[in-house]
Amino acid sequence: MSETVRKTPNGLHITYDDGRNVHVAELRECPWCGGELEGCEPYVQTWGFMANYDEARVVCPSCGVATTRVWHEKATTAKTGGNVTRDLAVELAVALWNKRKGDE
């Protein structure tokens, strides 16, 4: 499958690489291993169970830590006509991953 690079509705730069995993330029380093382990590049896993329901979570491939699954359950269409429900689930997972103690 070829890579698809685009922006989400709220401006995240995402790359869908194999249909289920998403690489997001704006992901912070892993809060547990700090990105110091070899191959540490957190990514987003996604699931789509129905046409209007998508889930996502962020995973660190080095230490295996992950966020809980978050979901966007309302089918949402972009101005261009494409379904962005999955993109919105990715945005929720990234916001959860990027939040650190002390952030406002």
C-alpha positions as CSV (number, residue, x, y, z in Angstrom):
1,M,0.0,0.0,0.0
2,S,1.4,3.4,-0.8
3,E,1.8,6.1,1.8
4,T,-0.7,8.9,2.1
5,V,0.4,12.1,3.7
6,R,-2.1,14.8,4.6
7,K,-3.3,17.1,7.4
8,T,-6.1,16.4,9.8
9,P,-8.9,18.9,10.3
10,N,-7.0,20.5,13.2
11,G,-3.7,20.6,11.3
12,L,-1.7,17.5,12.4
13,H,0.6,16.2,9.7
14,I,-0.1,12.5,9.4
15,T,1.1,9.6,7.2
16,Y,-1.0,6.5,6.8
17,D,1.5,3.7,6.0
18,D,-0.2,0.4,6.1
19,G,-3.9,1.1,6.6
20,R,-3.8,0.7,10.3
21,N,-0.7,2.5,11.6
22,V,-0.4,6.3,11.4
23,H,2.8,8.3,11.8
24,V,2.2,11.8,13.2
25,A,4.9,14.5,12.9
26,E,3.7,16.3,16.1
27,L,4.0,13.3,18.5
28,R,6.2,14.0,21.5
29,E,8.8,11.5,22.6
30,C,7.8,8.5,24.7
31,P,7.2,9.7,28.3
32,W,8.5,6.4,29.7
33,C,11.7,5.6,27.7
34,G,12.2,9.1,26.5
35,G,13.0,8.0,23.0
36,E,16.4,6.7,24.1
37,L,15.8,3.1,23.1
38,E,16.6,2.0,19.6
39,G,13.7,2.3,17.1
40,C,11.7,4.5,19.4
41,E,9.3,6.4,17.1
42,P,5.8,6.4,18.6
43,Y,2.9,5.8,16.2
44,V,-0.9,5.7,16.2
45,Q,-2.8,2.4,15.8
46,T,-6.3,2.8,14.4
47,W,-9.4,0.6,14.2
48,G,-12.6,1.2,12.3
49,F,-15.5,-1.1,13.4
50,M,-18.3,0.7,11.6
51,A,-18.7,3.3,9.0
52,N,-19.2,6.0,11.7
53,Y,-17.0,4.8,14.5
54,D,-13.1,4.8,14.7
55,E,-10.7,4.2,17.5
56,A,-7.1,5.1,17.9
57,R,-4.2,4.8,20.5
58,V,-0.6,5.8,20.5
59,V,2.1,3.1,21.0
60,C,5.8,3.2,21.7
61,P,7.4,0.4,19.7
62,S,10.5,0.3,22.0
63,C,9.0,-0.1,25.4
64,G,5.5,-1.1,24.5
65,V,3.6,1.5,26.5
66,A,0.4,2.8,25.0
67,T,-2.4,5.2,25.7
68,T,-5.9,3.9,26.2
69,R,-8.1,3.6,23.1
70,V,-10.0,6.8,22.3
71,W,-12.7,7.1,19.8
72,H,-14.7,9.4,17.6
73,E,-18.1,8.0,17.0
74,K,-19.8,10.5,14.7
75,A,-19.3,10.2,11.0
76,T,-17.7,13.4,10.0
77,T,-17.1,14.7,6.5
78,A,-14.6,17.3,5.4
79,K,-15.3,20.2,3.1
80,T,-13.7,18.1,0.4
81,G,-16.2,15.4,0.9
82,G,-13.9,12.8,2.5
83,N,-14.7,11.0,5.7
84,V,-12.4,12.4,8.5
85,T,-13.8,10.3,11.4
86,R,-10.5,8.3,11.6
87,D,-8.4,11.5,11.5
88,L,-10.4,12.9,14.4
89,A,-9.8,9.8,16.4
90,V,-6.1,10.1,15.7
91,E,-6.2,13.7,16.9
92,L,-7.8,12.6,20.2
93,A,-5.1,9.9,20.7
94,V,-2.3,12.3,19.9
95,A,-3.6,14.9,22.4
96,L,-3.7,12.3,25.1
97,W,-0.2,11.1,24.4
98,N,1.3,14.6,24.1
99,K,-0.2,15.7,27.5
100,R,2.4,15.8,30.2
101,K,2.2,16.5,33.9
102,G,2.3,20.2,34.4
103,D,0.9,21.0,31.0
104,E,-2.1,23.4,31.1
